[in-house]
């Protein structure tokens, strides 16, 4: 394949591809969503994404970094339905305590970040890489702030607006299409900015952090959970390198950076650093369950449809169901490949976590100087 065969993600493509978007995320919903896709465009999108990882001139770090918008946008065009089905409205991980549900742990993780950013009622807040708006909606509930969600994926913005209407939050939220490397906002627009496991898609961390600094008001706080390779990652170790590449492939990431790179990027952007902590590998209580427990088939429970979807049996069931749907023509050709990519993501994340070379929650809190 050649570069000319890439299908560039545009608003027009999103409208044509996602012909009907249903509101709920029940088991029947994902089937309805797959049925509603423009099958030809879905297959072309799958082929576009795979070019960055298969036998193609684009299968290299330079191409993935240069074309990060195509890479990441195409990934989420394909993966969002599966994320909502198997994970919920907030596309991120969280540490969990014994007796705590998945949803409770997600909320606690978000609340920690909102508190770190010192978000209060009436503030104008920016969520960078907002997904379908799960954390933004929780921020509104928890703090009373107005949240603007920035996202470069049309389909996720459409989903976020559906949820905002469902939960009567239209007056407290705005979802904007835009590239976080070149944000469509004036300088000093927001009282606080945060990002949850989203800026890892940036080709250069200093670029996105600098944009967050630019749009933040002087004295305002910046708080992020960053996906990073830890200082235990050894670039001469073949297993380490394979797991890092599999995480990138499975999650639409051009390049994973080390924790040292992330921290230096925040400093270089201009932030005064207040807090730095890899909370994935720091426990505050003896009863915590690893953040990757919901991906590890040996640790998953069966509470609710999403618990079942993440279980070994649930993954087998979904895999076989998708194969049948694709075979009979309900799901577009290549849908099985999408699920295979997500399985690769889950397995590599768990493996990387267990040997502590990867963290999805490197917490950095900084402040923009008053002067």
C-alpha positions as CSV (number, residue, x, y, z in Angstrom):
1,X,0.0,0.0,0.0
2,X,1.1,3.6,-0.5
3,X,0.4,6.9,1.3
4,X,-2.2,7.8,-1.3
5,X,-4.4,4.9,-0.2
6,X,-4.9,6.5,3.3
7,X,-8.4,7.6,4.0
8,X,-8.1,11.0,5.7
9,X,-10.6,11.5,8.6
10,X,-12.9,14.5,8.0
11,X,-16.2,15.7,9.2
12,X,-17.8,14.6,6.0
13,X,-16.3,11.1,6.3
14,X,-17.6,10.8,9.9
15,X,-21.1,11.8,8.8
16,X,-21.1,9.3,5.9
17,X,-19.5,6.5,8.0
18,X,-21.7,6.8,11.1
19,X,-25.1,7.1,9.5
20,X,-27.1,6.6,12.6
21,X,-25.9,6.9,16.2
22,X,-27.9,5.2,18.9
23,X,-28.0,6.6,22.4
24,X,-27.5,3.7,24.7
25,X,-24.6,1.2,25.1
26,X,-26.5,-2.1,25.6
27,X,-25.4,-5.3,24.0
28,X,-27.9,-4.8,21.2
29,X,-26.6,-1.2,20.8
30,X,-23.2,-2.2,19.5
31,X,-24.8,-4.5,17.0
32,X,-27.1,-1.7,15.9
33,X,-24.1,0.6,15.6
34,X,-22.1,-1.9,13.5
35,X,-25.1,-2.4,11.3
36,X,-25.5,1.3,10.8
37,X,-22.0,1.9,9.5
38,X,-21.2,2.6,5.9
39,X,-19.5,-0.8,5.4
40,X,-17.2,0.4,2.5
41,X,-15.9,3.4,4.5
42,X,-15.5,1.3,7.6
43,X,-13.4,-1.2,5.8
44,X,-11.3,1.6,4.2
45,X,-10.8,3.1,7.6
46,X,-9.6,-0.2,9.0
47,X,-7.2,-0.6,6.1
48,X,-5.9,3.0,6.7
49,X,-5.2,2.3,10.4
50,X,-3.5,-1.0,9.7
51,X,-1.1,0.6,7.2
52,X,0.7,2.3,10.1
53,X,1.5,-1.1,11.5
54,X,1.6,-3.7,8.7
55,X,3.7,-4.2,5.6
56,X,3.5,-0.7,4.3
57,X,5.7,2.3,3.7
58,X,3.9,4.0,6.6
59,X,4.9,1.3,9.1
60,X,7.5,3.5,10.9
61,X,7.7,5.9,13.8
62,X,8.3,8.9,11.5
63,X,5.1,8.3,9.5
64,X,3.0,7.7,12.6
65,X,4.4,10.8,14.3
66,X,4.0,13.0,11.2
67,X,0.5,11.8,10.5
68,X,-0.6,11.5,14.2
69,X,-4.0,13.1,13.4
70,X,-4.9,10.5,10.8
71,X,-3.5,7.7,13.0
72,X,-5.4,8.7,16.2
73,X,-8.5,9.9,14.6
74,X,-8.9,6.7,12.6
75,X,-8.3,4.6,15.7
76,X,-11.1,6.3,17.7
77,X,-13.4,6.2,14.7
78,X,-13.0,2.4,14.8
79,X,-12.7,1.8,18.5
80,X,-15.2,4.1,20.2
81,X,-18.2,1.8,20.0
82,X,-16.1,-1.1,21.5
83,X,-14.8,1.2,24.3
84,X,-18.3,2.3,25.3
85,X,-19.6,-1.3,25.2
86,X,-16.7,-2.7,27.2
87,X,-15.6,0.2,29.4
88,X,-18.3,2.9,29.8
89,X,-18.3,6.6,29.2
90,X,-14.9,7.4,30.7
91,X,-12.1,6.0,28.6
92,X,-9.4,5.7,31.3
93,X,-8.0,3.4,34.0
94,X,-8.2,3.8,37.8
95,X,-6.9,2.2,40.9
96,X,-9.6,0.3,42.7
97,X,-10.1,-0.7,46.4
98,X,-11.6,-3.9,47.6
99,X,-15.4,-3.4,47.7
100,X,-15.3,-0.5,45.2
101,X,-17.0,-0.9,41.9
102,X,-15.4,-0.1,38.6
103,X,-17.5,3.0,38.2
104,X,-16.8,4.2,41.7
105,X,-13.0,3.8,41.1
106,X,-13.3,5.8,37.9
107,X,-15.1,8.6,39.7
108,X,-12.6,8.7,42.5
109,X,-9.7,8.8,40.1
110,X,-11.3,11.8,38.3
111,X,-12.1,13.6,41.5
112,X,-8.5,13.4,42.6
113,X,-7.4,15.1,39.3
114,X,-10.2,17.8,39.6
115,X,-9.1,18.5,43.2
116,X,-5.4,18.7,42.1
117,X,-6.4,21.3,39.4
118,X,-8.3,23.2,42.2
119,X,-11.4,23.3,40.0
120,X,-14.3,25.2,41.7
121,X,-17.9,26.2,40.9
122,X,-18.2,28.8,38.2
123,X,-14.8,28.2,36.7
124,X,-14.2,27.8,32.9
125,X,-12.3,24.5,32.5
126,X,-10.8,22.8,29.5
127,X,-10.7,19.0,29.1
128,X,-8.0,18.2,26.6
129,X,-8.9,15.1,24.6
130,X,-12.3,14.7,26.1
131,X,-13.4,11.4,24.5
132,X,-17.2,11.1,24.7
133,X,-17.3,13.5,27.6
134,X,-17.4,11.1,30.6
135,X,-14.8,13.0,32.8
136,X,-16.2,16.4,31.7
137,X,-19.7,15.4,32.9
138,X,-18.3,14.2,36.2
139,X,-16.3,17.4,36.6
140,X,-19.6,19.4,36.2
141,X,-21.3,17.2,38.8
142,X,-18.5,17.3,41.2
143,X,-17.3,20.9,41.0
144,X,-20.1,23.0,39.4
145,X,-17.7,24.3,36.7
146,X,-18.4,24.8,33.1
147,X,-16.3,22.4,31.0
148,X,-15.2,22.7,27.4
149,X,-14.2,19.4,25.9
150,X,-11.6,19.5,23.0
151,X,-11.5,16.6,20.7
152,X,-10.3,16.1,17.1
153,X,-12.7,13.2,16.4
154,X,-16.2,14.1,15.0
155,X,-17.8,10.9,16.1
156,X,-16.8,11.3,19.7
157,X,-18.0,14.9,19.8
158,X,-21.3,13.7,18.4
159,X,-21.5,11.1,21.2
160,X,-20.5,13.7,23.8
161,X,-23.3,16.0,22.7
162,X,-25.8,13.1,22.9
163,X,-24.8,12.4,26.5
164,X,-24.9,16.1,27.4
165,X,-28.5,16.3,26.3
166,X,-29.3,13.0,28.1
167,X,-28.0,14.3,31.4
168,X,-29.3,17.9,30.9
169,X,-25.8,19.4,30.9
170,X,-26.0,21.4,27.7
171,X,-25.7,24.7,29.6
172,X,-22.6,23.5,31.5
173,X,-20.6,22.0,28.7
174,X,-19.3,22.7,25.2
175,X,-17.6,20.2,22.9
176,X,-15.2,21.6,20.3
177,X,-13.6,20.0,17.3
178,X,-9.9,20.8,17.2
179,X,-6.3,19.7,17.3
180,X,-4.7,19.9,20.7
181,X,-1.4,20.8,19.1
182,X,-3.0,24.0,17.7
183,X,-5.9,24.8,20.0
184,X,-8.7,27.0,18.7
185,X,-8.9,29.2,21.8
186,X,-7.5,32.6,22.7
187,X,-4.7,33.0,25.2
188,X,-5.6,33.0,28.9
189,X,-9.1,31.6,28.2
190,X,-9.5,29.0,31.0
191,X,-9.3,28.9,34.8
192,X,-8.0,25.3,34.8
193,X,-7.0,22.7,32.3
194,X,-6.7,18.9,32.6
195,X,-6.2,15.8,30.5
196,X,-6.8,12.2,31.4
197,X,-4.8,9.7,29.4
198,X,-5.2,11.7,26.2
199,X,-2.1,13.7,25.5
200,X,-0.2,10.5,25.0
201,X,-1.5,10.8,21.4
202,X,0.6,13.9,20.9
203,X,3.7,13.6,18.6
204,X,5.6,15.9,20.9
205,X,4.5,16.3,24.5
206,X,6.0,19.8,24.9
207,X,3.7,20.9,22.0
208,X,0.5,20.0,23.6
209,X,1.6,21.1,27.1
210,X,2.6,24.4,25.7
211,X,-0.9,24.8,24.2
212,X,-2.4,24.0,27.5
213,X,-0.1,26.6,29.1
214,X,-1.1,29.2,26.5
215,X,-4.8,29.0,27.0
216,X,-4.6,28.8,30.8
217,X,-5.0,32.0,32.8
218,X,-2.0,33.1,34.9
219,X,-2.2,31.5,38.3
220,X,-4.3,28.6,36.9
221,X,-3.6,24.9,37.4
222,X,-2.7,22.2,34.9
223,X,-3.3,18.6,35.9
224,X,-2.8,15.5,33.8
225,X,-2.6,11.7,33.9
226,X,-0.1,10.7,31.3
227,X,0.7,7.4,29.7
228,X,4.4,6.8,30.0
229,X,7.2,4.3,29.9
230,X,8.8,4.2,33.3
231,X,12.5,4.3,34.2
232,X,12.4,0.5,34.3
233,X,11.9,0.4,30.5
234,X,15.1,-0.8,28.8
235,X,15.3,0.2,25.1
236,X,17.8,-2.6,24.5
237,X,15.4,-5.3,25.9
238,X,13.5,-6.9,23.0
239,X,10.5,-7.8,25.2
240,X,10.2,-4.2,26.5
241,X,10.4,-2.8,22.9
242,X,7.8,-5.3,21.7
243,X,5.4,-4.5,24.5
244,X,5.8,-0.7,23.9
245,X,5.1,-1.1,20.2
246,X,2.1,-3.3,20.9
247,X,0.7,-0.7,23.3
248,X,1.2,1.9,20.6
249,X,-0.5,-0.3,18.0
250,X,-3.4,-1.3,20.2
251,X,-4.1,2.2,21.4
252,X,-3.5,4.5,18.4
253,X,-0.3,6.1,19.8
254,X,2.4,7.4,17.5
255,X,5.1,7.2,20.2
256,X,5.2,6.5,23.9
257,X,7.6,8.7,25.9
258,X,9.3,8.2,29.3
259,X,8.2,9.8,32.5
260,X,11.4,11.9,32.4
261,X,10.4,13.3,29.0
262,X,6.9,14.1,30.2
263,X,8.1,16.0,33.3
264,X,10.7,17.9,31.4
265,X,8.1,18.8,28.7
266,X,5.8,20.3,31.4
267,X,8.7,22.3,32.8
268,X,9.8,23.5,29.3
269,X,6.2,24.6,28.6
270,X,6.5,27.0,31.4
271,X,4.7,25.3,34.3
272,X,5.8,25.6,37.9
273,X,5.6,22.0,39.0
274,X,3.5,21.3,42.2
275,X,3.1,17.5,42.2
276,X,4.7,14.6,40.4
277,X,3.7,11.0,41.1
278,X,3.4,7.7,39.3
279,X,0.3,6.7,41.2
280,X,0.0,3.4,39.3
281,X,2.9,2.2,41.3
282,X,2.3,4.0,44.5
283,X,-0.3,2.5,46.9
284,X,-2.0,4.6,49.6
285,X,-3.8,1.6,51.2
286,X,-3.2,-2.1,51.6
287,X,-6.4,-3.1,50.0
288,X,-5.9,-1.7,46.5
289,X,-6.5,-3.7,43.4
290,X,-4.1,-3.1,40.4
291,X,-5.3,-0.6,37.9
292,X,-5.1,-3.3,35.1
293,X,-7.3,-5.7,36.9
294,X,-10.2,-5.1,34.5
295,X,-8.0,-6.0,31.6
296,X,-6.4,-9.1,33.2
297,X,-8.6,-12.1,32.3
298,X,-7.4,-13.8,35.5
299,X,-8.8,-11.0,37.7
300,X,-12.0,-9.9,36.1
301,X,-15.4,-10.2,37.8
302,X,-18.7,-10.6,36.2
303,X,-20.6,-7.6,37.7
304,X,-22.7,-6.1,35.0
305,X,-22.6,-6.3,31.2
306,X,-19.2,-4.5,31.1
307,X,-17.7,-6.8,33.6
308,X,-18.9,-9.8,31.5
309,X,-17.6,-8.1,28.3
310,X,-14.1,-7.8,29.8
311,X,-14.0,-11.4,31.2
312,X,-12.3,-14.2,29.3
313,X,-15.6,-15.8,28.5
314,X,-17.1,-12.4,27.5
315,X,-14.1,-11.6,25.2
316,X,-14.6,-15.0,23.6
317,X,-18.3,-14.4,23.2
318,X,-17.8,-11.0,21.7
319,X,-15.1,-12.3,19.4
320,X,-17.2,-15.1,18.1
321,X,-20.3,-12.8,17.8
322,X,-18.2,-10.2,15.8
323,X,-17.0,-13.0,13.5
324,X,-20.5,-14.1,12.8
325,X,-21.7,-10.6,12.2
326,X,-18.9,-9.9,9.8
327,X,-19.5,-13.2,8.0
328,X,-23.2,-12.6,7.4
329,X,-22.6,-9.0,6.3
330,X,-24.0,-7.2,9.3
331,X,-20.7,-5.9,10.5
332,X,-18.3,-4.4,8.0
333,X,-15.4,-6.4,6.7
334,X,-12.4,-5.9,9.0
335,X,-14.4,-5.5,12.2
336,X,-12.7,-8.6,13.6
337,X,-9.3,-6.9,13.0
338,X,-10.5,-4.0,15.1
339,X,-11.3,-6.3,18.0
340,X,-7.9,-8.0,17.5
341,X,-6.2,-4.7,17.8
342,X,-8.1,-4.0,21.1
343,X,-7.2,-7.4,22.4
344,X,-3.5,-6.7,21.6
345,X,-3.9,-3.5,23.6
346,X,-5.3,-5.2,26.6
347,X,-2.8,-8.0,26.7
348,X,0.3,-5.7,26.2
349,X,-1.0,-3.2,28.8
350,X,-1.3,-5.9,31.4
351,X,2.1,-7.4,30.5
352,X,3.8,-4.0,30.6
353,X,2.2,-3.2,33.9
354,X,3.2,-6.4,35.6
355,X,6.9,-5.8,34.9
356,X,6.4,-2.1,35.7
357,X,7.7,-0.6,32.5
358,X,4.5,1.2,31.7
359,X,2.1,3.6,33.6
360,X,-1.2,5.1,32.5
361,X,-1.4,7.5,35.4
362,X,1.8,9.6,35.7
363,X,0.3,12.5,37.6
364,X,1.8,16.0,36.9
365,X,0.2,19.1,38.4
366,X,1.6,22.5,37.5
367,X,0.7,26.1,37.8
368,X,1.1,28.9,35.3
369,X,3.0,31.8,37.0
370,X,1.1,34.9,37.8
371,X,3.7,37.0,35.9
